[in-house]
Amino acid sequence: MRPLTEAEVLGNIFFYVMAGFDTTSTTLSFVFLLLALYPSAQTLLQQELDRVLSSRVTSAWDANKDVAVFLNGYLGAVISETLRLYHPVAWYARKTVRDTTVTTASGTTCRIPKDTIIMIDVAAIGRHPGYWSTSTLPGDDTGIERAPARDFNPTRWLGPHDNAAAFPFSAGHRMCPS
């Protein structure tokens, strides 16, 4: 394997900076929108922040410990649910490495030859009713109809869950390294 050229290194640095900046800002924008639409979610998140941080002065906050608590708690659930509904990357392109057969959501089998480029529609997977229940938080009347935000429910991410339809940063060798 040859070393990267200076142009390749600079190109990769640019990609990581821009990809990380754009996807993070897009995700945060939708987090804030959904929290504004769902006051009960905003209240639950504030309660978690207060529970973890309010007994300590700001200088005693510890990113190494606190971030793990938040990502495994309600904040992590809000982020996961936001990424499910409003993913910053609409499609993943992948190339098959061997002939394979897959079963579609409708139960049909499909043969895919080696070296086929496959476009994975992340937005459709995140909203497919066969994978995700269509529920909202109780008590919030957002007036939203026929919008992905209508199915916002961070609590689905609390506790054990095993949903292979959730892969916000892709999977395998081509996953986002962030």
VOBA-1610 file (N, C-alpha, C; in pm, whole numbers, padded with zeros to 5 digits, always signed):
BEGIN
Met+00084-00117+00000Met+00000+00000+00000Met+00089+00124+00000Arg+00062+00216-00090Arg+00144+00337-00101Arg+00097+00445-00004Pro+00187+00533+00038Pro+00145+00644+00125Pro+00059+00743+00046Leu-00024+00818+00117Leu-00108+00919+00053Leu-00022+01037+00008Thr-00061+01097-00103Thr+00008+01218-00148Thr-00039+01335-00063Glu+00032+01446-00072Glu-00009+01566+00002Glu-00149+01610-00040Ala-00178+01605-00170Ala-00311+01644-00219Ala-00420+01552-00163Glu-00391+01422-00153Glu-00489+01328-00097Glu-00512+01354+00052Val-00405+01383+00124Val-00418+01414+00267Val-00502+01540+00286Leu-00471+01645+00210Leu-00547+01770+00221Leu-00693+01749+00181Gly-00716+01670+00078Gly-00853+01640+00036Gly-00931+01568+00144Asn-00866+01473+00210Asn-00931+01400+00319Asn-00958+01490+00439Ile-00863+01577+00471Ile-00884+01671+00582Ile-01004+01760+00552Phe-01011+01813+00430Phe-01124+01898+00391Phe-01255+01821+00404Phe-01256+01697+00356Phe-01378+01615+00363Phe-01422+01594+00507Tyr-01329+01556+00595Tyr-01364+01530+00735Tyr-01415+01656+00804Val-01351+01769+00778Val-01395+01894+00841Val-01533+01933+00790Met-01554+01930+00659Met-01683+01972+00603Met-01792+01870+00633Ala-01764+01743+00621Ala-01866+01641+00648Ala-01907+01646+00795Gly-01810+01659+00883Gly-01841+01667+01025Gly-01917+01794+01060Phe-01881+01905+01000Phe-01948+02032+01028Phe-02091+02031+00977Asp-02110+01992+00853Asp-02242+01998+00791Asp-02340+01900+00856Thr-02299+01777+00877Thr-02390+01678+00935Thr-02423+01712+01080Thr-02326+01764+01153Thr-02351+01802+01292Thr-02448+01919+01300Ser-02426+02022+01218Ser-02514+02139+01223Ser-02655+02103+01177Thr-02667+02018+01076Thr-02799+01975+01030Thr-02871+01897+01139Thr-02802+01804+01201Thr-02863+01724+01308Thr-02906+01813+01424Leu-02820+01903+01467Leu-02855+01992+01578Leu-02975+02080+01544Ser-02983+02127+01420Ser-03098+02208+01379Ser-03227+02130+01396Phe-03227+02004+01356Phe-03348+01923+01371Phe-03374+01885+01516Val-03269+01865+01596Val-03288+01840+01739Val-03363+01958+01801Phe-03318+02080+01772Phe-03382+02199+01829Phe-03525+02215+01779Leu-03547+02186+01651Leu-03683+02194+01597Leu-03776+02096+01668Leu-03733+01972+01681Leu-03817+01870+01744Leu-03841+01899+01892Leu-03740+01950+01961Leu-03760+01987+02101Leu-03857+02105+02114Ala-03854+02196+02017Ala-03950+02307+02019Ala-04092+02258+01991Leu-04105+02159+01903Leu-04237+02104+01871Leu-04292+02016+01983Tyr-04205+01956+02061Tyr-04246+01863+02166Tyr-04198+01912+02302Pro-04275+01999+02367Pro-04235+02051+02497Pro-04212+01943+02602Ser-04285+01832+02594Ser-04264+01726+02694Ser-04125+01665+02679Ala-04075+01652+02556Ala-03939+01601+02534Ala-03837+01700+02586Gln-03865+01828+02565Gln-03775+01932+02614Gln-03768+01928+02767Thr-03882+01908+02831Thr-03887+01899+02977Thr-03809+01778+03028Leu-03828+01662+02964Leu-03755+01541+03004Leu-03604+01560+02988Leu-03564+01625+02880Leu-03421+01649+02857Leu-03366+01744+02964Gln-03440+01850+02994Gln-03395+01944+03097Gln-03382+01875+03232Gln-03477+01786+03263Gln-03470+01712+03389Gln-03345+01624+03395Glu-03310+01561+03282Glu-03188+01479+03280Glu-03064+01565+03300Leu-03057+01678+03230Leu-02943+01768+03245Leu-02930+01814+03389Asp-03042+01852+03449Asp-03040+01897+03589Asp-02996+01785+03683Arg-03049+01665+03660Arg-03016+01551+03746Arg-02865+01523+03745Val-02805+01530+03628Val-02662+01495+03616Val-02571+01611+03655Leu-02610+01734+03621Leu-02515+01846+03633Leu-02544+01946+03745Ser-02667+01960+03788Ser-02702+02073+03875Ser-02637+02069+04013Ser-02596+01954+04061Ser-02536+01947+04195Ser-02387+01983+04194Arg-02332+02010+04076Arg-02189+02041+04066Arg-02168+02178+04003Val-02062+02243+04042Val-02025+02369+03977Val-01975+02336+03836Thr-01984+02432+03747Thr-01947+02410+03607Thr-01806+02354+03593Ser-01714+02402+03674Ser-01575+02355+03663Ser-01559+02208+03701Ala-01659+02150+03768Ala-01653+02009+03807Ala-01717+01917+03704Trp-01775+01975+03601Trp-01832+01890+03495Trp-01717+01816+03428Asp-01739+01693+03390Asp-01634+01609+03333Asp-01684+01546+03203Ala-01634+01597+03092Ala-01681+01549+02961Ala-01661+01398+02947Asn-01550+01346+03000Asn-01524+01202+02986Asn-01632+01118+03053Lys-01685+01164+03165Lys-01789+01089+03236Lys-01929+01132+03194Asp-01951+01263+03186Asp-02086+01314+03162Asp-02138+01282+03022Val-02054+01290+02922Val-02100+01262+02785Val-02152+01119+02774Ala-02081+01024+02835Ala-02127+00885+02830Ala-02264+00870+02896Val-02285+00938+03008Val-02414+00933+03077Val-02523+00989+02987Phe-02496+01103+02924Phe-02596+01167+02838Phe-02626+01084+02714Leu-02524+01030+02651Leu-02547+00954+02528Leu-02620+00823+02555Asn-02610+00771+02676Asn-02684+00650+02713Asn-02817+00682+02780Gly-02851+00809+02788Gly-02975+00851+02852Gly-03070+00917+02753Tyr-03148+01011+02803Tyr-03252+01073+02721Tyr-03193+01159+02609Leu-03082+01227+02635Leu-03019+01307+02529Leu-02979+01217+02412Gly-02917+01104+02441Gly-02882+01010+02335Gly-03004+00960+02260Ala-03114+00940+02333Ala-03239+00896+02271Ala-03294+01003+02178Val-03287+01129+02220Val-03333+01240+02135Val-03248+01248+02008Ile-03118+01234+02022Ile-03029+01240+01905Ile-03057+01122+01812Ser-03071+01002+01865Ser-03099+00884+01782Ser-03231+00898+01708Glu-03332+00947+01777Glu-03463+00963+01714Glu-03459+01072+01608Thr-03385+01178+01634Thr-03369+01285+01534Thr-03299+01230+01409Leu-03193+01154+01428Leu-03122+01095+01313Leu-03210+00996+01237Arg-03298+00928+01306Arg-03390+00836+01239Arg-03486+00912+01148Leu-03539+01022+01197Leu-03639+01097+01121Leu-03580+01193+01019Tyr-03470+01257+01054Tyr-03410+01360+00968Tyr-03261+01334+00955His-03228+01232+00882His-03088+01194+00865His-03017+01296+00777Pro-02897+01341+00813Pro-02829+01441+00732Pro-02777+01388+00598Val-02770+01258+00583Val-02727+01198+00457Val-02841+01109+00407Ala-02897+01143+00293Ala-03017+01073+00245Ala-02988+00934+00189Trp-02871+00916+00131Trp-02839+00789+00062Trp-02699+00744+00097Tyr-02681+00612+00101Tyr-02548+00552+00105Tyr-02532+00472-00023Ala-02418+00484-00087Ala-02389+00402-00205Ala-02293+00290-00163Arg-02325+00170-00203Arg-02240+00055-00174Arg-02229-00032-00298Lys-02118-00106-00308Lys-02095-00196-00420Lys-02087-00339-00366Thr-02162-00429-00426Thr-02160-00567-00379Thr-02026-00632-00412Val-01977-00715-00322Val-01848-00781-00341Val-01865-00925-00391Arg-01990-00973-00391Arg-02019-01107-00443Arg-02167-01113-00481Asp-02204-01212-00560Asp-02345-01234-00590Asp-02417-01260-00458Thr-02535-01203-00444Thr-02610-01223-00321Thr-02760-01217-00349Thr-02836-01266-00256Thr-02982-01260-00265Thr-03033-01192-00138Val-03123-01096-00156Val-03181-01026-00042Val-03332-01040-00045Thr-03393-01020+00069Thr-03539-01020+00078Thr-03584-00878+00103Thr-03675-00829+00021Thr-03724-00691+00034Thr-03821-00681+00151Ala-03859-00559+00185Ala-03954-00535+00294Ala-04088-00602+00267Ser-04123-00618+00139Ser-04250-00681+00105Ser-04240-00834+00098Gly-04119-00889+00121Gly-04102-01033+00122Gly-04053-01093-00009Thr-04035-01012-00110Thr-03985-01058-00239Thr-03835-01081-00231Thr-03786-01188-00294Thr-03641-01209-00298Thr-03587-01150-00428Cys-03466-01100-00418Cys-03406-01031-00532Cys-03259-01072-00540Arg-03215-01115-00658Arg-03075-01152-00678Arg-02998-01028-00721Ile-02885-01004-00656Ile-02801-00889-00689Ile-02663-00942-00728Pro-02622-00916-00853Pro-02491-00966-00898Pro-02374-00890-00834Lys-02259-00955-00832Lys-02135-00894-00784Lys-02109-00765-00861Asp-02047-00668-00795Asp-02008-00539-00851Asp-02126-00449-00887Thr-02241-00472-00827Thr-02357-00386-00848Thr-02352-00271-00748Ile-02374-00149-00796Ile-02383-00033-00707Ile-02525-00029-00651Ile-02535-00023-00520Ile-02665-00021-00453Ile-02678+00113-00381Met-02792+00177-00398Met-02822+00301-00326Met-02916+00267-00211Ile-02873+00295-00089Ile-02952+00266+00030Ile-03021+00395+00073Asp-03153+00395+00071Asp-03233+00512+00106Asp-03251+00517+00258Val-03161+00589+00323Val-03159+00595+00469Val-03286+00661+00523Ala-03335+00764+00456Ala-03456+00832+00502Ala-03576+00738+00499Ala-03590+00660+00394Ala-03703+00567+00384Ala-03694+00458+00491Ile-03575+00409+00516Ile-03558+00305+00618Ile-03594+00360+00756Gly-03553+00483+00784Gly-03580+00544+00914Gly-03726+00574+00938Arg-03806+00574+00832Arg-03948+00607+00846Arg-04040+00492+00806His-03984+00377+00772His-04065+00264+00725His-04150+00210+00840Pro-04284+00207+00823Pro-04370+00162+00933Pro-04351+00015+00969Gly-04290-00063+00881Gly-04262-00202+00914Gly-04151-00217+01017Tyr-04069-00113+01030Tyr-03958-00117+01125Tyr-03982-00030+01248Trp-04065+00072+01232Trp-04082+00171+01338Trp-04229+00193+01367Ser-04265+00198+01494Ser-04403+00227+01531Ser-04433+00375+01506Thr-04557+00405+01479Thr-04597+00543+01453Thr-04665+00598+01577Ser-04585+00639+01672Ser-04639+00695+01795Ser-04576+00830+01822Thr-04645+00908+01901Thr-04591+01038+01941Thr-04588+01045+02093Leu-04525+01145+02142Leu-04521+01164+02287Leu-04659+01204+02336Pro-04704+01149+02446Pro-04836+01184+02497Pro-04840+01329+02543Gly-04954+01393+02518Gly-04975+01528+02568Gly-04926+01639+02479Asp-04855+01609+02374Asp-04807+01713+02283Asp-04898+01719+02161Asp-04963+01831+02140Asp-05045+01849+02021Asp-04971+01946+01930Thr-04893+01893+01839Thr-04810+01977+01755Thr-04883+02032+01635Gly-04997+01974+01600Gly-05068+02016+01480Gly-05000+01969+01353Ile-04901+01882+01365Ile-04829+01832+01248Ile-04905+01713+01191Glu-04930+01717+01064Glu-04991+01602+00998Glu-04905+01563+00879Arg-04891+01434+00858Arg-04817+01379+00745Arg-04675+01436+00733Ala-04607+01446+00844Ala-04468+01489+00845Ala-04389+01390+00929Pro-04263+01367+00896Pro-04185+01274+00976Pro-04184+01309+01125Ala-04189+01438+01156Ala-04185+01480+01296Ala-04305+01429+01374Arg-04410+01389+01305Arg-04531+01339+01372Arg-04501+01212+01452Asp-04401+01137+01413Asp-04369+01010+01478Asp-04252+01021+01576Phe-04220+01141+01619Phe-04108+01163+01711Phe-04137+01097+01846Asn-04050+01005+01887Asn-04067+00936+02015Asn-03931+00887+02065Pro-03856+00974+02132Pro-03723+00934+02179Pro-03724+00816+02276Thr-03835+00794+02345Thr-03837+00687+02445Thr-03816+00550+02383Arg-03838+00538+02251Arg-03815+00408+02186Arg-03668+00366+02195Trp-03578+00460+02224Trp-03434+00433+02230Trp-03385+00407+02371Leu-03473+00421+02469Leu-03432+00397+02608Leu-03442+00249+02638Gly-03349+00197+02713Gly-03349+00054+02743Gly-03295-00025+02626Pro-03300-00156+02637Pro-03244-00240+02530Pro-03327-00228+02402His-03259-00217+02291His-03325-00216+02161His-03230-00279+02060Asp-03286-00350+01968Asp-03205-00418+01866Asp-03274-00398+01733Asn-03254-00282+01674Asn-03318-00254+01548Asn-03211-00234+01442Ala-03197-00331+01354Ala-03096-00325+01249Ala-03126-00215+01148Ala-03247-00158+01153Ala-03282-00049+01062Ala-03220+00083+01107Ala-03156+00085+01221Ala-03094+00206+01272Ala-02943+00200+01251Phe-02896+00271+01152Phe-02752+00278+01129Phe-02719+00418+01078Pro-02727+00519+01166Pro-02713+00657+01122Pro-02578+00691+01061Phe-02474+00617+01095Phe-02343+00648+01039Phe-02292+00534+00952Ser-02385+00458+00897Ser-02356+00344+00813Ser-02300+00231+00900Ala-02241+00133+00835Ala-02188+00017+00908Ala-02077-00047+00826Gly-01997-00126+00890Gly-01892-00198+00820Gly-01771-00112+00789His-01697-00154+00688His-01571-00087+00653His-01591+00054+00601Arg-01709+00086+00551Arg-01734+00217+00493Arg-01814+00309+00585Met-01817+00278+00713Met-01895+00362+00804Met-01823+00494+00829Cys-01899+00593+00873Cys-01842+00723+00905Cys-01749+00707+01026Pro-01626+00755+01017Pro-01532+00736+01128Pro-01554+00833+01244Ser-01644+00928+01230Ser-01662+01029+01335Ser-01712+00971+01463
//
